[in-house]
């Protein structure tokens, strides 16, 4: 299974209406900027130790896809992936 990535703010993943998508955070890339959690607080949580992000639930429903896309676009480290 390969993860898709949309690296710039001008590009974004296509919406997959009616289908859940999977979101993941690369822990090696995440630097704890917290932008993902600000954009999508129901999808991402931050570590109390170092501020790094992780997903609350890997599968994101159709109604949360826009938030997930915004999180991908806002990540300066390009650490968030949607598939």
PDB file of N, CA, C and O in Angstrom:
ATOM      1  N   UNK A   1       0.852  -1.161   0.000  1.00  0.00           N
ATOM      2  CA  UNK A   1       0.000   0.000   0.000  1.00  0.00           C
ATOM      3  C   UNK A   1       0.901   1.228   0.000  1.00  0.00           C
ATOM      4  O   UNK A   1       1.746   1.375   0.883  1.00  0.00           O
ATOM      5  N   UNK A   2       0.733   2.097  -0.963  1.00  0.00           N
ATOM      6  CA  UNK A   2       1.543   3.306  -1.014  1.00  0.00           C
ATOM      7  C   UNK A   2       0.706   4.498  -0.591  1.00  0.00           C
ATOM      8  O   UNK A   2      -0.498   4.554  -0.844  1.00  0.00           O
ATOM      9  N   UNK A   3       1.355   5.443   0.054  1.00  0.00           N
ATOM     10  CA  UNK A   3       0.671   6.652   0.511  1.00  0.00           C
ATOM     11  C   UNK A   3       0.836   7.736  -0.530  1.00  0.00           C
ATOM     12  O   UNK A   3       1.907   7.879  -1.120  1.00  0.00           O
ATOM     13  N   UNK A   4      -0.203   8.490  -0.756  1.00  0.00           N
ATOM     14  CA  UNK A   4      -0.145   9.611  -1.676  1.00  0.00           C
ATOM     15  C   UNK A   4       0.256  10.849  -0.907  1.00  0.00           C
ATOM     16  O   UNK A   4       0.063  10.932   0.306  1.00  0.00           O
ATOM     17  N   UNK A   5       0.816  11.812  -1.621  1.00  0.00           N
ATOM     18  CA  UNK A   5       1.272  13.026  -0.956  1.00  0.00           C
ATOM     19  C   UNK A   5       1.044  14.213  -1.873  1.00  0.00           C
ATOM     20  O   UNK A   5       1.318  14.139  -3.071  1.00  0.00           O
ATOM     21  N   UNK A   6       0.554  15.288  -1.326  1.00  0.00           N
ATOM     22  CA  UNK A   6       0.339  16.520  -2.069  1.00  0.00           C
ATOM     23  C   UNK A   6       1.190  17.576  -1.402  1.00  0.00           C
ATOM     24  O   UNK A   6       0.786  18.138  -0.384  1.00  0.00           O
ATOM     25  N   UNK A   7       2.376  17.864  -1.958  1.00  0.00           N
ATOM     26  CA  UNK A   7       3.375  18.617  -1.231  1.00  0.00           C
ATOM     27  C   UNK A   7       3.219  20.123  -1.163  1.00  0.00           C
ATOM     28  O   UNK A   7       3.816  20.737  -0.278  1.00  0.00           O
ATOM     29  N   UNK A   8       2.481  20.739  -2.012  1.00  0.00           N
ATOM     30  CA  UNK A   8       2.434  22.194  -1.980  1.00  0.00           C
ATOM     31  C   UNK A   8       1.039  22.677  -1.670  1.00  0.00           C
ATOM     32  O   UNK A   8       0.063  21.942  -1.823  1.00  0.00           O
ATOM     33  N   UNK A   9       0.951  23.922  -1.231  1.00  0.00           N
ATOM     34  CA  UNK A   9      -0.351  24.470  -0.890  1.00  0.00           C
ATOM     35  C   UNK A   9      -1.218  24.683  -2.117  1.00  0.00           C
ATOM     36  O   UNK A   9      -2.434  24.829  -1.993  1.00  0.00           O
ATOM     37  N   UNK A  10      -0.615  24.703  -3.302  1.00  0.00           N
ATOM     38  CA  UNK A  10      -1.409  24.909  -4.510  1.00  0.00           C
ATOM     39  C   UNK A  10      -1.965  23.605  -5.069  1.00  0.00           C
ATOM     40  O   UNK A  10      -2.853  23.622  -5.922  1.00  0.00           O
ATOM     41  N   UNK A  11      -1.453  22.489  -4.597  1.00  0.00           N
ATOM     42  CA  UNK A  11      -1.985  21.207  -5.046  1.00  0.00           C
ATOM     43  C   UNK A  11      -2.661  20.529  -3.866  1.00  0.00           C
ATOM     44  O   UNK A  11      -2.328  20.791  -2.710  1.00  0.00           O
ATOM     45  N   UNK A  12      -3.597  19.671  -4.163  1.00  0.00           N
ATOM     46  CA  UNK A  12      -4.317  19.008  -3.076  1.00  0.00           C
ATOM     47  C   UNK A  12      -4.864  17.687  -3.561  1.00  0.00           C
ATOM     48  O   UNK A  12      -5.044  17.493  -4.763  1.00  0.00           O
ATOM     49  N   UNK A  13      -5.132  16.776  -2.646  1.00  0.00           N
ATOM     50  CA  UNK A  13      -5.661  15.473  -3.019  1.00  0.00           C
ATOM     51  C   UNK A  13      -7.095  15.595  -3.515  1.00  0.00           C
ATOM     52  O   UNK A  13      -7.849  16.456  -3.062  1.00  0.00           O
ATOM     53  N   UNK A  14      -7.457  14.736  -4.439  1.00  0.00           N
ATOM     54  CA  UNK A  14      -8.853  14.742  -4.887  1.00  0.00           C
ATOM     55  C   UNK A  14      -9.760  14.224  -3.783  1.00  0.00           C
ATOM     56  O   UNK A  14      -9.404  13.293  -3.060  1.00  0.00           O
ATOM     57  N   UNK A  15     -10.929  14.829  -3.658  1.00  0.00           N
ATOM     58  CA  UNK A  15     -11.901  14.315  -2.689  1.00  0.00           C
ATOM     59  C   UNK A  15     -12.394  12.967  -3.168  1.00  0.00           C
ATOM     60  O   UNK A  15     -12.597  12.754  -4.363  1.00  0.00           O
ATOM     61  N   UNK A  16     -12.581  12.073  -2.237  1.00  0.00           N
ATOM     62  CA  UNK A  16     -13.062  10.740  -2.554  1.00  0.00           C
ATOM     63  C   UNK A  16     -14.427  10.567  -1.912  1.00  0.00           C
ATOM     64  O   UNK A  16     -14.580   9.845  -0.927  1.00  0.00           O
ATOM     65  N   UNK A  17     -15.406  11.233  -2.481  1.00  0.00           N
ATOM     66  CA  UNK A  17     -16.747  11.223  -1.913  1.00  0.00           C
ATOM     67  C   UNK A  17     -17.263   9.811  -1.730  1.00  0.00           C
ATOM     68  O   UNK A  17     -17.152   8.967  -2.619  1.00  0.00           O
ATOM     69  N   UNK A  18     -17.826   9.577  -0.568  1.00  0.00           N
ATOM     70  CA  UNK A  18     -18.399   8.275  -0.268  1.00  0.00           C
ATOM     71  C   UNK A  18     -17.379   7.249   0.192  1.00  0.00           C
ATOM     72  O   UNK A  18     -17.742   6.127   0.544  1.00  0.00           O
ATOM     73  N   UNK A  19     -16.108   7.622   0.192  1.00  0.00           N
ATOM     74  CA  UNK A  19     -15.052   6.702   0.611  1.00  0.00           C
ATOM     75  C   UNK A  19     -14.259   7.314   1.755  1.00  0.00           C
ATOM     76  O   UNK A  19     -13.937   8.502   1.741  1.00  0.00           O
ATOM     77  N   UNK A  20     -13.950   6.488   2.741  1.00  0.00           N
ATOM     78  CA  UNK A  20     -13.059   6.941   3.795  1.00  0.00           C
ATOM     79  C   UNK A  20     -11.636   6.938   3.243  1.00  0.00           C
ATOM     80  O   UNK A  20     -11.305   6.136   2.369  1.00  0.00           O
ATOM     81  N   UNK A  21     -10.813   7.820   3.745  1.00  0.00           N
ATOM     82  CA  UNK A  21      -9.402   7.843   3.377  1.00  0.00           C
ATOM     83  C   UNK A  21      -8.582   7.593   4.625  1.00  0.00           C
ATOM     84  O   UNK A  21      -9.074   7.745   5.743  1.00  0.00           O
ATOM     85  N   UNK A  22      -7.325   7.206   4.431  1.00  0.00           N
ATOM     86  CA  UNK A  22      -6.429   6.961   5.553  1.00  0.00           C
ATOM     87  C   UNK A  22      -5.427   8.101   5.649  1.00  0.00           C
ATOM     88  O   UNK A  22      -4.903   8.575   4.641  1.00  0.00           O
ATOM     89  N   UNK A  23      -5.175   8.526   6.864  1.00  0.00           N
ATOM     90  CA  UNK A  23      -4.238   9.603   7.133  1.00  0.00           C
ATOM     91  C   UNK A  23      -3.134   9.059   8.028  1.00  0.00           C
ATOM     92  O   UNK A  23      -3.390   8.278   8.944  1.00  0.00           O
ATOM     93  N   UNK A  24      -1.902   9.481   7.753  1.00  0.00           N
ATOM     94  CA  UNK A  24      -0.804   9.109   8.640  1.00  0.00           C
ATOM     95  C   UNK A  24       0.186  10.262   8.732  1.00  0.00           C
ATOM     96  O   UNK A  24       0.260  11.112   7.844  1.00  0.00           O
ATOM     97  N   UNK A  25       0.937  10.273   9.809  1.00  0.00           N
ATOM     98  CA  UNK A  25       1.972  11.267  10.043  1.00  0.00           C
ATOM     99  C   UNK A  25       3.311  10.540  10.087  1.00  0.00           C
ATOM    100  O   UNK A  25       3.460   9.548  10.800  1.00  0.00           O
ATOM    101  N   UNK A  26       4.276  11.031   9.329  1.00  0.00           N
ATOM    102  CA  UNK A  26       5.628  10.478   9.359  1.00  0.00           C
ATOM    103  C   UNK A  26       6.331  11.050  10.588  1.00  0.00           C
ATOM    104  O   UNK A  26       6.631  12.243  10.614  1.00  0.00           O
ATOM    105  N   UNK A  27       6.602  10.237  11.600  1.00  0.00           N
ATOM    106  CA  UNK A  27       7.205  10.742  12.836  1.00  0.00           C
ATOM    107  C   UNK A  27       8.622  11.261  12.641  1.00  0.00           C
ATOM    108  O   UNK A  27       9.104  12.061  13.443  1.00  0.00           O
ATOM    109  N   UNK A  28       9.291  10.817  11.590  1.00  0.00           N
ATOM    110  CA  UNK A  28      10.649  11.302  11.313  1.00  0.00           C
ATOM    111  C   UNK A  28      10.631  12.723  10.746  1.00  0.00           C
ATOM    112  O   UNK A  28      11.576  13.485  10.949  1.00  0.00           O
ATOM    113  N   UNK A  29       9.572  13.073  10.046  1.00  0.00           N
ATOM    114  CA  UNK A  29       9.468  14.408   9.442  1.00  0.00           C
ATOM    115  C   UNK A  29       8.794  15.426  10.355  1.00  0.00           C
ATOM    116  O   UNK A  29       9.133  16.609  10.318  1.00  0.00           O
ATOM    117  N   UNK A  30       7.858  14.984  11.161  1.00  0.00           N
ATOM    118  CA  UNK A  30       7.094  15.905  12.005  1.00  0.00           C
ATOM    119  C   UNK A  30       8.020  16.626  12.981  1.00  0.00           C
ATOM    120  O   UNK A  30       8.824  16.002  13.674  1.00  0.00           O
ATOM    121  N   UNK A  31       7.890  17.938  13.022  1.00  0.00           N
ATOM    122  CA  UNK A  31       8.701  18.753  13.924  1.00  0.00           C
ATOM    123  C   UNK A  31       7.862  19.445  14.995  1.00  0.00           C
ATOM    124  O   UNK A  31       8.377  20.254  15.767  1.00  0.00           O
ATOM    125  N   UNK A  32       6.567  19.124  15.040  1.00  0.00           N
ATOM    126  CA  UNK A  32       5.716  19.654  16.098  1.00  0.00           C
ATOM    127  C   UNK A  32       5.280  21.099  15.902  1.00  0.00           C
ATOM    128  O   UNK A  32       5.133  21.837  16.876  1.00  0.00           O
ATOM    129  N   UNK A  33       5.073  21.508  14.660  1.00  0.00           N
ATOM    130  CA  UNK A  33       4.605  22.876  14.399  1.00  0.00           C
ATOM    131  C   UNK A  33       3.162  23.086  14.854  1.00  0.00           C
ATOM    132  O   UNK A  33       2.750  24.229  15.051  1.00  0.00           O
ATOM    133  N   UNK A  34       2.402  22.043  15.022  1.00  0.00           N
ATOM    134  CA  UNK A  34       1.013  21.995  15.527  1.00  0.00           C
ATOM    135  C   UNK A  34      -0.045  22.493  14.552  1.00  0.00           C
ATOM    136  O   UNK A  34      -1.220  22.563  14.911  1.00  0.00           O
ATOM    137  N   UNK A  35       0.341  22.838  13.336  1.00  0.00           N
ATOM    138  CA  UNK A  35      -0.631  23.369  12.383  1.00  0.00           C
ATOM    139  C   UNK A  35      -1.704  22.351  12.018  1.00  0.00           C
ATOM    140  O   UNK A  35      -2.862  22.718  11.819  1.00  0.00           O
ATOM    141  N   UNK A  36      -1.331  21.076  11.929  1.00  0.00           N
ATOM    142  CA  UNK A  36      -2.316  20.047  11.571  1.00  0.00           C
ATOM    143  C   UNK A  36      -3.420  19.958  12.620  1.00  0.00           C
ATOM    144  O   UNK A  36      -4.599  19.855  12.281  1.00  0.00           O
ATOM    145  N   UNK A  37      -3.035  19.997  13.884  1.00  0.00           N
ATOM    146  CA  UNK A  37      -4.020  19.903  14.959  1.00  0.00           C
ATOM    147  C   UNK A  37      -4.898  21.152  15.024  1.00  0.00           C
ATOM    148  O   UNK A  37      -6.055  21.076  15.437  1.00  0.00           O
ATOM    149  N   UNK A  38      -4.357  22.288  14.620  1.00  0.00           N
ATOM    150  CA  UNK A  38      -5.179  23.497  14.570  1.00  0.00           C
ATOM    151  C   UNK A  38      -6.182  23.420  13.420  1.00  0.00           C
ATOM    152  O   UNK A  38      -7.307  23.905  13.543  1.00  0.00           O
ATOM    153  N   UNK A  39      -5.780  22.816  12.309  1.00  0.00           N
ATOM    154  CA  UNK A  39      -6.660  22.702  11.142  1.00  0.00           C
ATOM    155  C   UNK A  39      -7.679  21.578  11.295  1.00  0.00           C
ATOM    156  O   UNK A  39      -8.811  21.682  10.823  1.00  0.00           O
ATOM    157  N   UNK A  40      -7.263  20.502  11.961  1.00  0.00           N
ATOM    158  CA  UNK A  40      -8.117  19.313  12.065  1.00  0.00           C
ATOM    159  C   UNK A  40      -7.993  18.687  13.450  1.00  0.00           C
ATOM    160  O   UNK A  40      -7.394  17.622  13.594  1.00  0.00           O
ATOM    161  N   UNK A  41      -8.549  19.332  14.462  1.00  0.00           N
ATOM    162  CA  UNK A  41      -8.394  18.830  15.834  1.00  0.00           C
ATOM    163  C   UNK A  41      -9.070  17.488  16.101  1.00  0.00           C
ATOM    164  O   UNK A  41      -8.734  16.815  17.075  1.00  0.00           O
ATOM    165  N   UNK A  42     -10.011  17.093  15.255  1.00  0.00           N
ATOM    166  CA  UNK A  42     -10.663  15.796  15.434  1.00  0.00           C
ATOM    167  C   UNK A  42      -9.888  14.659  14.782  1.00  0.00           C
ATOM    168  O   UNK A  42     -10.236  13.489  14.940  1.00  0.00           O
ATOM    169  N   UNK A  43      -8.832  15.010  14.047  1.00  0.00           N
ATOM    170  CA  UNK A  43      -8.046  13.999  13.342  1.00  0.00           C
ATOM    171  C   UNK A  43      -6.671  13.811  13.979  1.00  0.00           C
ATOM    172  O   UNK A  43      -6.155  12.695  14.030  1.00  0.00           O
ATOM    173  N   UNK A  44      -6.078  14.907  14.468  1.00  0.00           N
ATOM    174  CA  UNK A  44      -4.709  14.867  14.990  1.00  0.00           C
ATOM    175  C   UNK A  44      -4.661  15.216  16.461  1.00  0.00           C
ATOM    176  O   UNK A  44      -5.444  16.029  16.952  1.00  0.00           O
ATOM    177  N   UNK A  45      -3.720  14.582  17.160  1.00  0.00           N
ATOM    178  CA  UNK A  45      -3.447  14.931  18.549  1.00  0.00           C
ATOM    179  C   UNK A  45      -1.955  15.194  18.675  1.00  0.00           C
ATOM    180  O   UNK A  45      -1.155  14.690  17.887  1.00  0.00           O
ATOM    181  N   UNK A  46      -1.594  15.982  19.664  1.00  0.00           N
ATOM    182  CA  UNK A  46      -0.205  16.364  19.862  1.00  0.00           C
ATOM    183  C   UNK A  46       0.345  15.712  21.119  1.00  0.00           C
ATOM    184  O   UNK A  46      -0.345  15.599  22.133  1.00  0.00           O
ATOM    185  N   UNK A  47       1.587  15.288  21.037  1.00  0.00           N
ATOM    186  CA  UNK A  47       2.257  14.689  22.178  1.00  0.00           C
ATOM    187  C   UNK A  47       2.491  15.754  23.246  1.00  0.00           C
ATOM    188  O   UNK A  47       2.930  16.863  22.941  1.00  0.00           O
ATOM    189  N   UNK A  48       2.201  15.415  24.484  1.00  0.00           N
ATOM    190  CA  UNK A  48       2.463  16.335  25.589  1.00  0.00           C
ATOM    191  C   UNK A  48       3.961  16.430  25.878  1.00  0.00           C
ATOM    192  O   UNK A  48       4.409  17.375  26.528  1.00  0.00           O
ATOM    193  N   UNK A  49       4.719  15.477  25.408  1.00  0.00           N
ATOM    194  CA  UNK A  49       6.157  15.444  25.660  1.00  0.00           C
ATOM    195  C   UNK A  49       6.916  16.360  24.696  1.00  0.00           C
ATOM    196  O   UNK A  49       7.697  17.209  25.125  1.00  0.00           O
ATOM    197  N   UNK A  50       6.682  16.184  23.392  1.00  0.00           N
ATOM    198  CA  UNK A  50       7.475  16.930  22.417  1.00  0.00           C
ATOM    199  C   UNK A  50       6.639  17.707  21.395  1.00  0.00           C
ATOM    200  O   UNK A  50       7.198  18.370  20.521  1.00  0.00           O
ATOM    201  N   UNK A  51       5.312  17.634  21.493  1.00  0.00           N
ATOM    202  CA  UNK A  51       4.452  18.379  20.578  1.00  0.00           C
ATOM    203  C   UNK A  51       4.275  17.752  19.214  1.00  0.00           C
ATOM    204  O   UNK A  51       3.581  18.317  18.369  1.00  0.00           O
ATOM    205  N   UNK A  52       4.877  16.609  18.973  1.00  0.00           N
ATOM    206  CA  UNK A  52       4.737  15.957  17.677  1.00  0.00           C
ATOM    207  C   UNK A  52       3.318  15.416  17.500  1.00  0.00           C
ATOM    208  O   UNK A  52       2.634  15.064  18.461  1.00  0.00           O
ATOM    209  N   UNK A  53       2.917  15.366  16.262  1.00  0.00           N
ATOM    210  CA  UNK A  53       1.555  14.979  15.921  1.00  0.00           C
ATOM    211  C   UNK A  53       1.433  13.484  15.656  1.00  0.00           C
ATOM    212  O   UNK A  53       2.376  12.827  15.215  1.00  0.00           O
ATOM    213  N   UNK A  54       0.247  12.972  15.938  1.00  0.00           N
ATOM    214  CA  UNK A  54      -0.134  11.623  15.525  1.00  0.00           C
ATOM    215  C   UNK A  54      -1.621  11.654  15.216  1.00  0.00           C
ATOM    216  O   UNK A  54      -2.345  12.547  15.655  1.00  0.00           O
ATOM    217  N   UNK A  55      -2.063  10.663  14.452  1.00  0.00           N
ATOM    218  CA  UNK A  55      -3.477  10.640  14.110  1.00  0.00           C
ATOM    219  C   UNK A  55      -4.276  10.003  15.237  1.00  0.00           C
ATOM    220  O   UNK A  55      -3.828   9.048  15.870  1.00  0.00           O
ATOM    221  N   UNK A  56      -5.455  10.539  15.476  1.00  0.00           N
ATOM    222  CA  UNK A  56      -6.350   9.979  16.489  1.00  0.00           C
ATOM    223  C   UNK A  56      -6.968   8.700  15.952  1.00  0.00           C
ATOM    224  O   UNK A  56      -7.039   7.684  16.644  1.00  0.00           O
ATOM    225  N   UNK A  57      -7.410   8.771  14.712  1.00  0.00           N
ATOM    226  CA  UNK A  57      -7.924   7.581  14.029  1.00  0.00           C
ATOM    227  C   UNK A  57      -7.431   7.635  12.594  1.00  0.00           C
ATOM    228  O   UNK A  57      -7.520   8.665  11.926  1.00  0.00           O
ATOM    229  N   UNK A  58      -6.914   6.510  12.137  1.00  0.00           N
ATOM    230  CA  UNK A  58      -6.290   6.460  10.816  1.00  0.00           C
ATOM    231  C   UNK A  58      -7.290   6.700   9.687  1.00  0.00           C
ATOM    232  O   UNK A  58      -6.964   7.372   8.708  1.00  0.00           O
ATOM    233  N   UNK A  59      -8.494   6.165   9.810  1.00  0.00           N
ATOM    234  CA  UNK A  59      -9.488   6.333   8.746  1.00  0.00           C
ATOM    235  C   UNK A  59     -10.309   7.588   8.987  1.00  0.00           C
ATOM    236  O   UNK A  59     -10.859   7.798  10.068  1.00  0.00           O
ATOM    237  N   UNK A  60     -10.376   8.407   7.963  1.00  0.00           N
ATOM    238  CA  UNK A  60     -11.086   9.675   8.033  1.00  0.00           C
ATOM    239  C   UNK A  60     -12.334   9.583   7.167  1.00  0.00           C
ATOM    240  O   UNK A  60     -12.264   9.205   5.997  1.00  0.00           O
ATOM    241  N   UNK A  61     -13.463   9.927   7.744  1.00  0.00           N
ATOM    242  CA  UNK A  61     -14.723   9.845   7.015  1.00  0.00           C
ATOM    243  C   UNK A  61     -14.843  10.955   5.976  1.00  0.00           C
ATOM    244  O   UNK A  61     -14.091  11.930   5.994  1.00  0.00           O
ATOM    245  N   UNK A  62     -15.777  10.790   5.096  1.00  0.00           N
ATOM    246  CA  UNK A  62     -16.009  11.737   4.009  1.00  0.00           C
ATOM    247  C   UNK A  62     -16.192  13.163   4.520  1.00  0.00           C
ATOM    248  O   UNK A  62     -15.686  14.108   3.914  1.00  0.00           O
ATOM    249  N   UNK A  63     -16.907  13.323   5.621  1.00  0.00           N
ATOM    250  CA  UNK A  63     -17.176  14.673   6.123  1.00  0.00           C
ATOM    251  C   UNK A  63     -15.963  15.338   6.774  1.00  0.00           C
ATOM    252  O   UNK A  63     -16.017  16.523   7.101  1.00  0.00           O
ATOM    253  N   UNK A  64     -14.866  14.594   6.968  1.00  0.00           N
ATOM    254  CA  UNK A  64     -13.647  15.167   7.538  1.00  0.00           C
ATOM    255  C   UNK A  64     -12.522  15.309   6.508  1.00  0.00           C
ATOM    256  O   UNK A  64     -11.423  15.750   6.847  1.00  0.00           O
ATOM    257  N   UNK A  65     -12.790  14.941   5.264  1.00  0.00           N
ATOM    258  CA  UNK A  65     -11.732  14.976   4.263  1.00  0.00           C
ATOM    259  C   UNK A  65     -11.189  16.382   4.018  1.00  0.00           C
ATOM    260  O   UNK A  65      -9.984  16.554   3.837  1.00  0.00           O
ATOM    261  N   UNK A  66     -12.056  17.378   4.011  1.00  0.00           N
ATOM    262  CA  UNK A  66     -11.581  18.746   3.786  1.00  0.00           C
ATOM    263  C   UNK A  66     -10.606  19.172   4.875  1.00  0.00           C
ATOM    264  O   UNK A  66      -9.601  19.822   4.588  1.00  0.00           O
ATOM    265  N   UNK A  67     -10.894  18.812   6.122  1.00  0.00           N
ATOM    266  CA  UNK A  67      -9.987  19.125   7.228  1.00  0.00           C
ATOM    267  C   UNK A  67      -8.656  18.403   7.051  1.00  0.00           C
ATOM    268  O   UNK A  67      -7.600  18.984   7.298  1.00  0.00           O
ATOM    269  N   UNK A  68      -8.697  17.149   6.629  1.00  0.00           N
ATOM    270  CA  UNK A  68      -7.466  16.387   6.420  1.00  0.00           C
ATOM    271  C   UNK A  68      -6.632  17.008   5.306  1.00  0.00           C
ATOM    272  O   UNK A  68      -5.410  17.099   5.421  1.00  0.00           O
ATOM    273  N   UNK A  69      -7.278  17.429   4.245  1.00  0.00           N
ATOM    274  CA  UNK A  69      -6.577  18.074   3.132  1.00  0.00           C
ATOM    275  C   UNK A  69      -5.929  19.379   3.599  1.00  0.00           C
ATOM    276  O   UNK A  69      -4.792  19.673   3.230  1.00  0.00           O
ATOM    277  N   UNK A  70      -6.636  20.150   4.397  1.00  0.00           N
ATOM    278  CA  UNK A  70      -6.070  21.396   4.926  1.00  0.00           C
ATOM    279  C   UNK A  70      -4.855  21.119   5.799  1.00  0.00           C
ATOM    280  O   UNK A  70      -3.888  21.880   5.779  1.00  0.00           O
ATOM    281  N   UNK A  71      -4.900  20.042   6.557  1.00  0.00           N
ATOM    282  CA  UNK A  71      -3.758  19.675   7.392  1.00  0.00           C
ATOM    283  C   UNK A  71      -2.553  19.320   6.526  1.00  0.00           C
ATOM    284  O   UNK A  71      -1.434  19.739   6.819  1.00  0.00           O
ATOM    285  N   UNK A  72      -2.773  18.554   5.468  1.00  0.00           N
ATOM    286  CA  UNK A  72      -1.701  18.208   4.542  1.00  0.00           C
ATOM    287  C   UNK A  72      -1.090  19.478   3.965  1.00  0.00           C
ATOM    288  O   UNK A  72       0.130  19.637   3.935  1.00  0.00           O
ATOM    289  N   UNK A  73      -1.941  20.367   3.514  1.00  0.00           N
ATOM    290  CA  UNK A  73      -1.468  21.605   2.887  1.00  0.00           C
ATOM    291  C   UNK A  73      -0.753  22.526   3.871  1.00  0.00           C
ATOM    292  O   UNK A  73       0.123  23.290   3.466  1.00  0.00           O
ATOM    293  N   UNK A  74      -1.103  22.471   5.132  1.00  0.00           N
ATOM    294  CA  UNK A  74      -0.514  23.390   6.114  1.00  0.00           C
ATOM    295  C   UNK A  74       0.796  22.891   6.712  1.00  0.00           C
ATOM    296  O   UNK A  74       1.505  23.665   7.355  1.00  0.00           O
ATOM    297  N   UNK A  75       1.132  21.635   6.519  1.00  0.00           N
ATOM    298  CA  UNK A  75       2.319  21.066   7.160  1.00  0.00           C
ATOM    299  C   UNK A  75       3.598  21.530   6.451  1.00  0.00           C
ATOM    300  O   UNK A  75       3.835  21.160   5.301  1.00  0.00           O
ATOM    301  N   UNK A  76       4.422  22.336   7.128  1.00  0.00           N
ATOM    302  CA  UNK A  76       5.650  22.823   6.504  1.00  0.00           C
ATOM    303  C   UNK A  76       6.710  21.726   6.305  1.00  0.00           C
ATOM    304  O   UNK A  76       7.623  21.880   5.494  1.00  0.00           O
ATOM    305  N   UNK A  77       6.582  20.633   7.041  1.00  0.00           N
ATOM    306  CA  UNK A  77       7.557  19.549   6.942  1.00  0.00           C
ATOM    307  C   UNK A  77       7.116  18.468   5.966  1.00  0.00           C
ATOM    308  O   UNK A  77       7.857  17.519   5.708  1.00  0.00           O
ATOM    309  N   UNK A  78       5.909  18.610   5.423  1.00  0.00           N
ATOM    310  CA  UNK A  78       5.354  17.595   4.515  1.00  0.00           C
ATOM    311  C   UNK A  78       5.347  16.216   5.159  1.00  0.00           C
ATOM    312  O   UNK A  78       5.775  15.225   4.568  1.00  0.00           O
ATOM    313  N   UNK A  79       4.851  16.187   6.380  1.00  0.00           N
ATOM    314  CA  UNK A  79       4.878  14.962   7.174  1.00  0.00           C
ATOM    315  C   UNK A  79       3.550  14.216   7.185  1.00  0.00           C
ATOM    316  O   UNK A  79       3.454  13.144   7.782  1.00  0.00           O
ATOM    317  N   UNK A  80       2.526  14.763   6.537  1.00  0.00           N
ATOM    318  CA  UNK A  80       1.194  14.140   6.577  1.00  0.00           C
ATOM    319  C   UNK A  80       0.871  13.540   5.215  1.00  0.00           C
ATOM    320  O   UNK A  80       1.081  14.162   4.173  1.00  0.00           O
ATOM    321  N   UNK A  81       0.362  12.333   5.253  1.00  0.00           N
ATOM    322  CA  UNK A  81       0.058  11.599   4.024  1.00  0.00           C
ATOM    323  C   UNK A  81      -1.399  11.127   4.042  1.00  0.00           C
ATOM    324  O   UNK A  81      -1.926  10.738   5.084  1.00  0.00           O
ATOM    325  N   UNK A  82      -2.022  11.167   2.894  1.00  0.00           N
ATOM    326  CA  UNK A  82      -3.397  10.672   2.733  1.00  0.00           C
ATOM    327  C   UNK A  82      -3.382   9.627   1.632  1.00  0.00           C
ATOM    328  O   UNK A  82      -2.754   9.821   0.591  1.00  0.00           O
ATOM    329  N   UNK A  83      -4.076   8.517   1.862  1.00  0.00           N
ATOM    330  CA  UNK A  83      -4.184   7.483   0.833  1.00  0.00           C
ATOM    331  C   UNK A  83      -5.610   6.981   0.764  1.00  0.00           C
ATOM    332  O   UNK A  83      -5.917   6.103  -0.042  1.00  0.00           O
TER     333      UNK A  83
END
